[in-house]
Protein backbone atom coordinates (compact mmCIF):
# COMPACT_ATOMS: atom_id res chain seq x y z
CA UNK A 1 0.00 0.00 0.00
CA UNK A 2 1.31 3.42 -0.99
CA UNK A 3 -0.06 6.56 0.67
CA UNK A 4 1.18 10.00 1.67
CA UNK A 5 0.22 10.07 5.37
CA UNK A 6 0.11 7.11 7.75
CA UNK A 7 0.31 6.08 11.39
CA UNK A 8 1.82 8.64 13.74
CA UNK A 9 2.45 10.97 10.79
CA UNK A 10 -1.15 11.49 9.77
CA UNK A 11 -4.20 13.53 10.63
CA UNK A 12 -7.20 12.34 8.61
CA UNK A 13 -9.44 9.68 7.23
CA UNK A 14 -7.08 8.77 4.38
CA UNK A 15 -4.62 7.25 6.85
CA UNK A 16 -7.45 5.70 8.88
CA UNK A 17 -8.66 3.83 5.80
CA UNK A 18 -5.23 2.40 4.99
CA UNK A 19 -4.65 1.44 8.64
CA UNK A 20 -8.02 -0.28 8.99
CA UNK A 21 -7.62 -2.08 5.67
CA UNK A 22 -4.07 -3.19 6.49
CA UNK A 23 -5.06 -4.50 9.92
CA UNK A 24 -8.10 -6.33 8.57
CA UNK A 25 -6.04 -8.03 5.87
CA UNK A 26 -3.32 -8.95 8.36
CA UNK A 27 -5.92 -10.53 10.66
CA UNK A 28 -6.81 -12.78 7.74
CA UNK A 29 -3.24 -13.92 7.27
CA UNK A 30 -2.08 -11.55 4.54
CA UNK A 31 1.28 -9.82 4.74
CA UNK A 32 0.95 -6.07 4.23
CA UNK A 33 3.61 -3.43 3.55
CA UNK A 34 2.72 0.26 3.85
CA UNK A 35 4.88 2.97 2.26
CA UNK A 36 4.38 6.59 3.31
CA UNK A 37 6.29 9.89 3.38
CA UNK A 38 7.53 11.58 6.55
CA UNK A 39 8.68 14.63 4.59
CA UNK A 40 5.12 15.26 3.41
CA UNK A 41 3.80 15.26 6.97
CA UNK A 42 6.55 17.68 8.00
CA UNK A 43 5.66 19.93 5.07
CA UNK A 44 2.14 20.59 6.35
CA UNK A 45 3.67 22.40 9.32
CA UNK A 46 1.63 20.77 12.11
CA UNK A 47 4.09 18.69 14.18
CA UNK A 48 1.75 18.78 17.19
CA UNK A 49 -0.52 16.37 15.32
CA UNK A 50 2.01 13.53 15.62
CA UNK A 51 0.76 10.86 18.00
CA UNK A 52 1.73 7.37 19.20
CA UNK A 53 1.14 4.54 16.74
CA UNK A 54 1.80 0.82 16.87
CA UNK A 55 1.43 -1.19 13.64
CA UNK A 56 -0.45 -4.47 13.75
CA UNK A 57 1.34 -7.82 13.57
CA UNK A 58 1.80 -8.68 9.92
CA UNK A 59 1.96 -5.03 8.83
CA UNK A 60 5.37 -3.59 7.95
CA UNK A 61 5.61 0.18 7.73
CA UNK A 62 8.22 1.86 5.51
CA UNK A 63 8.68 5.56 6.24
CA UNK A 64 10.32 7.49 3.40
CA UNK A 65 12.69 10.33 4.24
CA UNK A 66 14.78 12.25 1.74
CA UNK A 67 17.91 14.33 2.20
CA UNK A 68 15.93 17.11 0.57
CA UNK A 69 13.47 17.10 3.46
CA UNK A 70 10.41 19.21 2.72
CA UNK A 71 11.66 19.91 -0.79
CA UNK A 72 10.90 16.27 -1.63
CA UNK A 73 7.07 16.60 -1.42
CA UNK A 74 7.36 19.97 -3.17
CA UNK A 75 9.18 18.20 -6.01
CA UNK A 76 6.33 15.68 -6.21
CA UNK A 77 3.68 18.40 -6.05
CA UNK A 78 5.26 20.30 -8.93
CA UNK A 79 6.36 17.46 -11.21
CA UNK A 80 3.85 14.72 -10.49
CA UNK A 81 6.68 12.24 -9.84
CA UNK A 82 8.34 10.67 -6.76
CA UNK A 83 11.61 12.44 -7.57
CA UNK A 84 14.09 11.83 -4.75
CA UNK A 85 11.84 9.07 -3.34
CA UNK A 86 11.95 7.02 -6.54
CA UNK A 87 14.92 4.81 -5.67
CA UNK A 88 13.52 3.89 -2.24
CA UNK A 89 10.09 3.04 -3.65
CA UNK A 90 11.66 0.97 -6.43
CA UNK A 91 13.67 -1.03 -3.89
CA UNK A 92 10.60 -1.69 -1.77
CA UNK A 93 8.49 -2.75 -4.75
CA UNK A 94 11.22 -5.10 -5.95
CA UNK A 95 11.79 -6.58 -2.49
CA UNK A 96 8.59 -8.60 -2.25
CA UNK A 97 6.41 -10.90 -4.29
CA UNK A 98 3.27 -8.78 -4.01
CA UNK A 99 -0.15 -9.94 -5.20
CA UNK A 100 -1.69 -6.46 -4.97
CA UNK A 101 -0.24 -2.98 -5.16
CA UNK A 102 -2.78 -0.57 -3.66
CA UNK A 103 -2.22 3.17 -4.16
CA UNK A 104 -4.28 5.50 -1.98
CA UNK A 105 -3.41 9.16 -1.35
CA UNK A 106 -0.46 9.54 -3.72
CA UNK A 107 -0.54 13.34 -3.88
CA UNK A 108 2.81 13.94 -2.14
CA UNK A 109 4.33 10.47 -1.95
CA UNK A 110 4.72 10.05 -5.70
CA UNK A 111 2.12 11.86 -7.76
CA UNK A 112 0.71 10.20 -10.89
CA UNK A 113 4.09 8.84 -12.00
CA UNK A 114 4.36 6.58 -8.95
CA UNK A 115 1.66 4.42 -10.54
CA UNK A 116 4.11 3.28 -13.19
CA UNK A 117 6.53 1.90 -10.59
CA UNK A 118 4.12 -0.98 -10.06
CA UNK A 119 5.75 -2.46 -13.17
CA UNK A 120 8.35 -3.73 -10.69
CA UNK A 121 5.66 -6.08 -9.33
CA UNK A 122 4.85 -8.18 -12.40
CA UNK A 123 1.47 -9.87 -12.24
CA UNK A 124 0.29 -7.83 -9.25
CA UNK A 125 -3.20 -6.32 -9.29
CA UNK A 126 -3.00 -2.52 -9.26
CA UNK A 127 -5.69 -0.60 -7.40
CA UNK A 128 -5.98 3.14 -6.85
CA UNK A 129 -8.48 4.35 -4.26
CA UNK A 130 -9.69 7.94 -4.05
CA UNK A 131 -10.26 9.28 -0.54
CA UNK A 132 -10.42 12.90 -1.70
CA UNK A 133 -10.88 14.59 -5.08
CA UNK A 134 -7.16 15.04 -5.76
CA UNK A 135 -7.40 13.34 -9.16
CA UNK A 136 -9.66 16.14 -10.43
CA UNK A 137 -8.87 19.03 -8.07
CA UNK A 138 -5.47 20.52 -7.15
CA UNK A 139 -7.02 21.67 -3.84
CA UNK A 140 -8.29 18.10 -3.17
CA UNK A 141 -11.82 18.98 -2.05
CA UNK A 142 -13.63 20.77 -4.93
CA UNK A 143 -14.13 23.80 -2.68
CA UNK A 144 -13.70 26.76 -5.02
CA UNK A 145 -11.98 30.00 -4.00
CA UNK A 146 -12.74 29.27 -0.36
CA UNK A 147 -16.43 30.00 -0.77
CA UNK A 148 -18.40 27.50 -2.89
CA UNK A 149 -18.57 24.01 -4.35
CA UNK A 150 -16.68 23.85 -7.63
CA UNK A 151 -19.13 23.52 -10.51
CA UNK A 152 -17.15 25.45 -13.14
CA UNK A 153 -13.42 24.79 -12.59
CA UNK A 154 -11.01 27.72 -12.42
CA UNK A 155 -8.06 25.68 -11.20
CA UNK A 156 -5.27 28.22 -11.69
CA UNK A 157 -7.17 31.01 -9.97
CA UNK A 158 -8.30 28.68 -7.18
CA UNK A 159 -4.79 27.34 -6.60
CA UNK A 160 -3.34 30.84 -6.33
CA UNK A 161 -6.18 31.85 -4.00
CA UNK A 162 -5.25 28.89 -1.80
CA UNK A 163 -1.60 30.03 -1.76
CA UNK A 164 -0.31 26.94 -3.49
CA UNK A 165 2.00 26.86 -6.49
CA UNK A 166 0.26 25.81 -9.74
CA UNK A 167 0.87 22.25 -10.90
CA UNK A 168 1.87 22.46 -14.55
CA UNK A 169 1.58 18.68 -14.99
CA UNK A 170 -2.17 19.01 -14.57
CA UNK A 171 -2.28 20.77 -17.94
CA UNK A 172 -0.82 17.71 -19.68
CA UNK A 173 -2.10 14.16 -20.22
CA UNK A 174 0.15 12.79 -17.45
CA UNK A 175 -2.70 11.85 -15.12
CA UNK A 176 -4.66 10.02 -17.80
CA UNK A 177 -1.59 8.19 -19.12
CA UNK A 178 -0.63 7.04 -15.64
CA UNK A 179 -4.18 5.91 -14.84
CA UNK A 180 -3.81 3.42 -17.68
CA UNK A 181 -1.31 1.66 -15.39
CA UNK A 182 -3.99 0.65 -12.85
CA UNK A 183 -6.61 -2.09 -13.09
CA UNK A 184 -9.32 -0.24 -11.18
CA UNK A 185 -9.99 3.09 -9.49
CA UNK A 186 -12.02 2.56 -6.32
CA UNK A 187 -14.40 5.09 -4.71
CA UNK A 188 -16.18 4.79 -1.34
CA UNK A 189 -19.47 6.25 -2.64
CA UNK A 190 -21.55 6.52 -5.80
CA UNK A 191 -21.37 10.30 -5.57
CA UNK A 192 -17.57 10.33 -5.58
CA UNK A 193 -17.48 7.89 -8.51
CA UNK A 194 -19.95 9.97 -10.53
CA UNK A 195 -18.11 13.24 -9.85
CA UNK A 196 -14.83 11.75 -11.06
CA UNK A 197 -16.41 10.19 -14.13
CA UNK A 198 -18.10 13.50 -15.03
CA UNK A 199 -14.73 15.26 -14.76
CA UNK A 200 -12.95 12.93 -17.14
CA UNK A 201 -11.68 9.97 -15.11
CA UNK A 202 -12.01 6.85 -17.25
CA UNK A 203 -11.14 3.19 -17.00
CA UNK A 204 -12.67 0.70 -14.60
CA UNK A 205 -14.36 2.69 -11.83
CA UNK A 206 -15.63 0.69 -8.86
CA UNK A 207 -17.60 1.63 -5.75
CA UNK A 208 -16.38 -0.08 -2.58
CA UNK A 209 -17.56 1.55 0.67
CA UNK A 210 -15.43 2.05 3.76
CA UNK A 211 -15.88 -0.05 6.88
CA UNK A 212 -15.23 0.03 10.60
CA UNK A 213 -13.37 -2.71 12.49
CA UNK A 214 -15.79 -4.90 14.40
CA UNK A 215 -14.40 -3.73 17.72
CA UNK A 216 -14.53 0.00 16.96
CA UNK A 217 -15.79 1.93 19.95
CA UNK A 218 -16.25 -1.10 22.21
CA UNK A 219 -13.26 -0.18 24.38
CA UNK A 220 -15.04 3.00 25.44
CA UNK A 221 -17.59 1.02 27.43
CA UNK A 222 -21.38 1.28 27.32
CA UNK A 223 -21.62 4.87 28.59
CA UNK A 224 -20.78 8.19 27.04
CA UNK A 225 -19.38 11.39 28.46
CA UNK A 226 -20.20 12.21 32.11
CA UNK A 227 -23.71 13.48 32.73
CA UNK A 228 -24.23 17.23 32.46
CA UNK A 229 -25.68 19.63 29.93
CA UNK A 230 -26.94 17.77 26.81
CA UNK A 231 -24.45 18.20 24.02
CA UNK A 232 -23.80 17.86 20.31
CA UNK A 233 -20.54 16.43 19.04
CA UNK A 234 -18.57 16.99 15.87
CA UNK A 235 -15.10 15.97 14.77
CA UNK A 236 -12.59 16.35 11.99
CA UNK A 237 -9.67 18.39 10.77
CA UNK A 238 -10.39 22.02 11.55
CA UNK A 239 -10.39 23.49 8.06
CA UNK A 240 -12.84 25.89 6.49
CA UNK A 241 -14.53 23.46 4.04
CA UNK A 242 -15.65 21.24 6.95
CA UNK A 243 -18.28 23.87 7.82
CA UNK A 244 -17.75 23.97 11.59
CA UNK A 245 -18.25 27.75 11.47
CA UNK A 246 -21.90 27.26 10.47
CA UNK A 247 -22.47 24.89 13.37
CA UNK A 248 -20.88 27.35 15.79
CA UNK A 249 -23.19 30.09 14.52
CA UNK A 250 -26.19 27.84 15.16
CA UNK A 251 -25.19 27.38 18.81
CA UNK A 252 -26.19 30.98 19.54
CA UNK A 253 -29.78 29.80 19.02
CA UNK A 254 -29.34 26.67 21.16
CA UNK A 255 -28.32 27.88 24.64
CA UNK A 256 -29.62 24.73 26.35
CA UNK A 257 -27.16 22.55 24.43
CA UNK A 258 -23.39 22.40 24.34
CA UNK A 259 -21.20 21.81 21.29
CA UNK A 260 -18.03 19.73 21.73
CA UNK A 261 -15.55 19.84 18.86
CA UNK A 262 -12.83 17.19 18.50
CA UNK A 263 -9.89 17.86 16.20
CA UNK A 264 -7.11 20.27 15.31
CA UNK A 265 -6.23 22.19 12.19
CA UNK A 266 -5.23 25.51 10.62
CA UNK A 267 -8.73 26.99 10.92
CA UNK A 268 -8.91 26.51 14.68
CA UNK A 269 -7.90 30.07 15.58
CA UNK A 270 -10.72 31.48 13.45
CA UNK A 271 -13.23 29.02 14.90
CA UNK A 272 -12.21 29.98 18.42
CA UNK A 273 -12.65 33.64 17.52
CA UNK A 274 -16.14 32.96 16.16
CA UNK A 275 -17.13 31.12 19.35
CA UNK A 276 -15.46 33.44 21.87
CA UNK A 277 -18.82 34.88 22.96
CA UNK A 278 -20.51 31.47 23.19
CA UNK A 279 -20.11 29.69 26.55
CA UNK A 280 -21.69 26.53 25.11
CA UNK A 281 -18.88 25.74 22.62
CA UNK A 282 -15.87 23.64 23.71
CA UNK A 283 -12.76 22.56 21.81
CA UNK A 284 -11.39 19.17 22.88
CA UNK A 285 -8.32 18.79 20.63
CA UNK A 286 -7.38 15.44 19.13
CA UNK A 287 -9.00 12.43 20.78
CA UNK A 288 -7.93 8.82 20.50
CA UNK A 289 -10.42 6.22 19.30
CA UNK A 290 -11.58 5.33 22.80
CA UNK A 291 -12.30 8.93 23.81
CA UNK A 292 -13.88 9.79 20.47
CA UNK A 293 -16.28 6.85 20.79
CA UNK A 294 -17.14 7.92 24.32
CA UNK A 295 -17.79 11.48 23.12
CA UNK A 296 -20.06 10.29 20.31
CA UNK A 297 -21.90 7.77 22.48
CA UNK A 298 -23.06 10.40 24.95
CA UNK A 299 -24.12 13.01 22.37
CA UNK A 300 -27.64 13.99 21.40
CA UNK A 301 -26.35 13.79 17.82
CA UNK A 302 -23.13 14.01 15.87
CA UNK A 303 -23.25 16.86 13.36
CA UNK A 304 -21.36 16.69 10.04
CA UNK A 305 -21.71 20.18 8.50
CA UNK A 306 -19.25 19.77 5.60
CA UNK A 307 -19.55 22.45 2.93
CA UNK A 308 -17.40 20.63 0.38
CA UNK A 309 -18.13 17.23 -1.10
CA UNK A 310 -17.18 14.40 1.24
CA UNK A 311 -16.31 11.19 -0.60
CA UNK A 312 -17.83 9.14 2.22
CA UNK A 313 -18.04 10.36 5.80
CA UNK A 314 -16.10 8.37 8.41
CA UNK A 315 -17.42 10.57 11.22
CA UNK A 316 -21.00 9.59 10.40
CA UNK A 317 -20.13 5.89 10.37
CA UNK A 318 -18.28 6.19 13.69
CA UNK A 319 -21.33 7.87 15.19
CA UNK A 320 -23.59 5.08 13.97
CA UNK A 321 -21.24 2.50 15.49
CA UNK A 322 -22.17 3.77 18.97
CA UNK A 323 -25.87 4.18 18.11
CA UNK A 324 -25.83 7.95 17.94
CA UNK A 325 -27.79 9.60 15.11
CA UNK A 326 -26.19 11.98 12.63
CA UNK A 327 -27.26 15.39 11.36
CA UNK A 328 -25.47 16.05 8.07
CA UNK A 329 -25.52 18.68 5.38
CA UNK A 330 -27.33 17.51 2.27
CA UNK A 331 -24.19 17.44 0.16
CA UNK A 332 -21.94 14.90 -1.53
CA UNK A 333 -21.73 11.35 -0.23
CA UNK A 334 -23.22 12.31 3.15
CA UNK A 335 -26.66 12.07 1.52
CA UNK A 336 -25.97 8.43 0.63
CA UNK A 337 -24.61 7.60 4.06
CA UNK A 338 -27.61 9.04 5.91
CA UNK A 339 -30.32 7.86 3.54
CA UNK A 340 -28.99 4.34 3.03
CA UNK A 341 -28.54 3.80 6.75
CA UNK A 342 -31.69 5.58 7.87
CA UNK A 343 -29.59 6.76 10.80
CA UNK A 344 -29.95 10.52 10.70
CA UNK A 345 -31.37 13.76 9.38
CA UNK A 346 -30.22 16.01 6.54
CA UNK A 347 -30.22 19.81 6.36
CA UNK A 348 -29.46 22.54 3.85
CA UNK A 349 -30.15 25.85 5.59
CA UNK A 350 -29.19 27.12 9.03
CA UNK A 351 -32.87 27.03 10.04
CA UNK A 352 -33.09 23.37 9.01
CA UNK A 353 -29.94 22.63 11.01
CA UNK A 354 -31.36 24.21 14.16
CA UNK A 355 -34.75 22.53 13.66
CA UNK A 356 -33.09 19.11 13.23
CA UNK A 357 -31.04 19.59 16.40
CA UNK A 358 -34.11 20.62 18.40
CA UNK A 359 -36.10 17.73 17.00
CA UNK A 360 -33.59 15.15 18.22
CA UNK A 361 -33.02 16.92 21.52
CA UNK A 362 -36.77 16.89 22.23
CA UNK A 363 -37.56 13.38 21.00
CA UNK A 364 -35.52 10.63 22.71
CA UNK A 365 -37.56 7.91 20.97
CA UNK A 366 -36.66 9.25 17.53
CA UNK A 367 -33.04 9.63 18.57
CA UNK A 368 -32.94 6.02 19.74
CA UNK A 369 -34.64 4.71 16.58
CA UNK A 370 -32.23 6.53 14.27
CA UNK A 371 -29.28 5.36 16.31
CA UNK A 372 -30.40 1.73 16.04
CA UNK A 373 -30.76 2.03 12.26
CA UNK A 374 -27.30 3.51 11.96
CA UNK A 375 -25.83 0.73 14.06
CA UNK A 376 -27.59 -1.82 11.88
CA UNK A 377 -25.89 -0.40 8.76
CA UNK A 378 -22.48 -0.63 10.43
CA UNK A 379 -23.13 -4.26 11.37
CA UNK A 380 -24.17 -5.19 7.83
CA UNK A 381 -23.37 -2.94 4.86
CA UNK A 382 -20.28 -1.34 6.39
CA UNK A 383 -19.01 -4.24 8.47
CA UNK A 384 -15.40 -5.33 8.24
CA UNK A 385 -16.35 -8.84 7.16
CA UNK A 386 -18.60 -7.71 4.31
CA UNK A 387 -16.24 -5.09 2.92
CA UNK A 388 -13.03 -7.13 3.21
CA UNK A 389 -14.75 -9.99 1.43
CA UNK A 390 -15.72 -7.57 -1.35
CA UNK A 391 -12.22 -6.14 -1.49
CA UNK A 392 -10.67 -9.58 -1.88
CA UNK A 393 -13.25 -10.56 -4.50
CA UNK A 394 -12.38 -7.44 -6.44
CA UNK A 395 -8.66 -8.20 -6.26
CA UNK A 396 -9.19 -11.80 -7.36
CA UNK A 397 -11.48 -10.71 -10.15
CA UNK A 398 -8.93 -8.23 -11.44
CA UNK A 399 -6.24 -10.89 -11.29
CA UNK A 400 -8.37 -13.06 -13.61
CA UNK A 401 -9.73 -10.88 -16.45
CA UNK A 402 -12.24 -13.57 -17.35
CA UNK A 403 -14.13 -12.69 -14.14
CA UNK A 404 -14.56 -9.02 -15.05
CA UNK A 405 -16.78 -7.94 -17.93
CA UNK A 406 -15.74 -5.41 -20.55
CA UNK A 407 -17.85 -2.60 -19.06
CA UNK A 408 -15.98 -2.79 -15.75
CA UNK A 409 -18.63 -4.60 -13.71
CA UNK A 410 -16.93 -6.95 -11.25
CA UNK A 411 -18.58 -10.35 -11.22
CA UNK A 412 -18.32 -10.44 -7.43
CA UNK A 413 -21.15 -7.95 -7.08
CA UNK A 414 -18.89 -5.03 -6.13
CA UNK A 415 -20.50 -1.95 -7.63
CA UNK A 416 -18.70 -0.83 -10.77
CA UNK A 417 -19.36 2.14 -13.02
CA UNK A 418 -22.87 1.83 -14.38
CA UNK A 419 -23.97 -0.66 -11.72
N, C-alpha and C positions, 0 to 999 in steps of 0.2 A: 504494500500500500504506500502511495506517495502522496503527501499532503504538506501544506505550508506550515501549519501550526499543529502541535500535538502535545499531550501530556502536561507537564509543568509549564511548558512554553506555549500556552494557548489561552483563549478567553471566550470561546464561543461554541455554537452548536456544530460547526464543521469538525472540530476536534472531538467533540462528544460522539458524533456519529462514527468516526473511524475507531475510536476507543471501544465503543459498544460492539461494533461489528467485529473488531479484532478479538475481543474477549469471548464473544459468542462462538466464533469459529474455533478458537483455541479450546474452549470447553468441549467441542465436538471432535477434538483430536487433530485439528489442522495446525500446521506450523505457520506463523504469521510474522512477517518482517514489516516494520513501519519506518519509512524514511521521512524526515521532516527537517526544517531549516531553523536553526537557532538565530542566525543573522536576521532573518525576517522578523522574528519576534522582537529582537532588540531594536529593529528599525521603527516599530510602531511607537516607541518611546514611552512604554508603560511598564517598567520593570516591577512595579508593585503588584502587578497581576500574577506574577510567578507564584506557584503554589506547589506543595508536595504532591508527588505522583509516583505510584508504584505499578509498573507494568505487570500484566497477568502472566502466570506460567505459560510458556509456549509462545509468548509474544516478545520478539526482539526489536528493540528500538534503536534506530541509527540516526543520530543527531548530526546534521551537517553544519560545519563551521568553516569559513573561508578566511584566508589571511587578509582579504579585502574587507572583512567585517560587514558593516552596513552597506557598503558599496556593492556587495554581491547581490542582494535583492533588488537594488536599484538597477543593476545591469540586467537582471531578468525582467524587471518591469519595462525597461526601455527597449530591449531587443527581442523579448519573447523567447529567450533561450536560457538554459541553466548557467551558461558562462563558466565562471570559476568552480561551479559545483559539478560540472559535467563528468570529470574524471572519477569523482567519488561515487556518483550515481551509477556510472558504467561498471565500476568494480562491484558494487552491491548487486546489480542486476545479473552480472556474470557469475556471482558467487554461489547461486542456488539454482536448483532445478524447480522453477516456479510453475505452477499450473495456472495461476491467475495473476495478472498485474493490474491492480486497481488504482487508478488515479482519482484523486478527490479534489481538494482545493490546490491547484497547481499554480496559482497566480504569481507567487514569489519564490516557489521552490524550483520552478523550471520553465514556466510559461508553456505555450503551445508546443515548442520544439522538444520538450521532455517526453512527449508522447512517442516520438520516434525511437527513443532509447529502448523501448520495449522490444525492439528487434534483437536485443541481446538475450531475450528469453524465447527462443524459437518454440512454437507450438503453444505458448501460453495464451489464454484468453485475455483480452484487453478491454477493460471496463473504465469508463470515465463517468463519475457521478457529479451532479451539479447541486451544491448546497446553496449557492447564491446565483446571481445572474452575471457572473464575471465573463462568461463566454460572449454575452451580447452587450455588456455595459462596463466601461472602464471604471466606473464608480461602484460596481458590484451590485447595486440594489435598485436600479431603475428609478431613483429618486432625483428628479431633474432640478438643477440649479438651487437645491436646498429648499424647494417649496412645493413641488407637485410630482405626481407620478409621471414618468416619461411615456408620452404617447407619440410625440414627434421628436425623434432623437436630434440633439444638437451636441454631439459628444465633445467636440473641441471646446466649445464655450463652457459646457458643464464641467469638463476636467479642469479648465483654468479657474472656474469659479470655486472648485473644491481644492484649489491650491496643490494640484498634482501635475507633474509634467506630462504632456501629451505622449501617447504611445503610437509612434509612427507605424509600427507593425500592424496595427489595427486597420490601416488603410491599404493593406495588401491582402493577398489570398492565403497568408500563412496559416491562420486559424483553420480555414476550410481544408487546406492540404493536410494539416496535421490530424484533423479529425478523421481523415480517411485511414489513419493508423489504428483506430480503435474499432472494436466489434460492436459496441453498444454504448450509447450515452443514457445514463439512468437519472431519473428525476423522482423526487419523493411525492409529487402531486400532479394531477392532471393539469392544473393551472400552470405550473412551472413548465411542463412539457409543451403545452400549447403556446405559451409566450415565446419560448425558444424556437419552436417550429415557425411561428409567424415572423420571427426576426432572422430567419435564414439558416437555422441549424438543421442540417439534413442527416441522412444515415439512419441507422436503426435507433429509434428513440423509445425508451421503455420506462413505464411508471413502476416504481418499487418503493412503497412507503417506508418511513422510518419505523423504529420499534423501540420499546423500553425493555431492559433486562427484567426477567421475571421478579427479581428481588427488589426492584427500584422502590425506594421509599419505605420498605418494611423495617429497616433499621431504626427509623424514627419513632417507632412505637405507634400505638393506636390513637394517641391524642395529639392535638396540635399545639399551638403556642399557648402560654399561660392565659387563663381567663382574664378578661378586662374589657375595654371598649371593643365592640365588634369592628372588624377591620377587613379591608380589601388588600390583596397582595398582587404584586407584579414583579417581573424579573427580566433581566437581559442586560446587554451591553448598553451603557448610557450614551446613546448617540441620538441625534435629532430625528432621523427617520423612524425610530421606534415609537414616537408619539407620546412619550411619557408626559410631555408638557401639557397635552390636552387633558390627560387624566388628572394632573395636578390642578388645573384650572377648575375641573369639575368638583374637586374636594371643597371648594369654597361654598358650594351648595349642599354639602353633605356633612354638616358639623357633628352629627351623631356617630359618624364612622371615621375610622383612621385608615390611612393609606401607608403601607409598608413596602418599600422599594428595595429589592435585592439586586446588586450589581455595581459595577464601576465603569467609567468610560470618560471620554473627553468632553461630553456634554454635561457632566455632573455639576460643575460650577454654575452653569446657567440654570439648571433645574433647581439647585438649592436657592438661587436668587429668586426664582419664580415662586418658591414655596416658603420664603422667609417669613411671610405674614400669616402662614397657615400652621397652627399648632397641631393639626391632625395629619401631618405628613412626616414620615420618618424614613431616613436612609440607613440601610443595614449593611452596606458593603457587599463583598463577595461571600456567599455562603457555600459550605460544602453540601454534598447531596443529602446528608442526614438532616441538616438544619433547613435546607430548602424544602424538603418534603414536610417537615414539621410546620414550617411557615404556611405552606399551601393547605395542609390538612385543616388548620384552624381557621382559615379565611372564609368569609361569606362567599367570596368568589375570587377567582384570579382573572385579572383584566389584561388583555393583550391589545393595546391600542395602536398597533403598527400602522404608520402612514404609508410606507412603501410596501411593495409586494413581498410577503414572506413566501418561501418555496415550500414550507410545511408548517412549522409551529411547534417546536419541542416543548415550549412552556405550556401550551395547552394540553399536550399529551401528559406531561408530568403532573399537571393539575388533576386530570382525569384519573391518573393512577392512584390518587389518594381520595377519590370520590368528591372532589370539589368542582363545582361548575365553573365554566369559563364565560366571560363576556368579551367578545372580540369585535374588532372593526370589520365591517363587511368589505373585505379587500383581500385579493390574492387567494392563496391556498387556505387561509383561515376559514373561509366560507365552507370549503370542503370538509375541513376537520370538524367544525361545529355541526354542520348539517348531517354528515355521515354518521357521526357519533350520537347525535341527539343530546349532547352533554352541555349545551350552553345557549347563550343568546347572542345575537348580532346587532350591531348599531352602526349608524352612519353619522348622525349629527350629535352635537354635545347634549341636546335635550334627550335624545334616545339613549345615550350613555347613562345619564343621570336616572332616567326612568327605569332602565334595566337594573341598575344597581339597587334602586329603591324596591323594585319588585322582588328581587332575591332576598334583600334584607328583611322584607316584611312577610315573606312566604316561606317558612322553613320546609314545608312539604314539597314545594316546587324545587327548592334548592336540593333537597335530598334526592328527588326523582331524577333531576338532571345529573347529579353526581353519580348515581347508580348507572345511568346510561353511559356516561363517559367511561366509567370503570369497565363496563362490559365491552366497550370497543377496544380498550387496552388489552383485555384478556383474550380477545379474539382477533380482530383485524390487525391490530398493531402489536401482537404478542411476539416475543423473541422467537418462539418455535415456528410460528407461521411465516414470519418474514425471513428467517434464516433458511427455512426450507425453500422458499421462493428464490432467494438469492442463489442457493446452490443449484436449483433447477435451471435458472438462467445461465449460470456459468457452464453447466454440463451441456445445455442446449447450444450455446455458442461454440463449445468445443466440438460439437458434431453438427455441421451445417444442415444435415438432413433433418434435424429436429426443429429447424427454424424456417418458416416460410419466407418467400421472397419479399413480402410486404413488411417484414420486421416483427410479425406477431410470434412471440415465443410459444411453443407448443405446451409449455408447462402451465399456461394460464396466467403468467405474469402479464400485466397490461402493457402492450406495446402501442406505438403510434397508430391511431385509428381504431384501437380496441374500444 
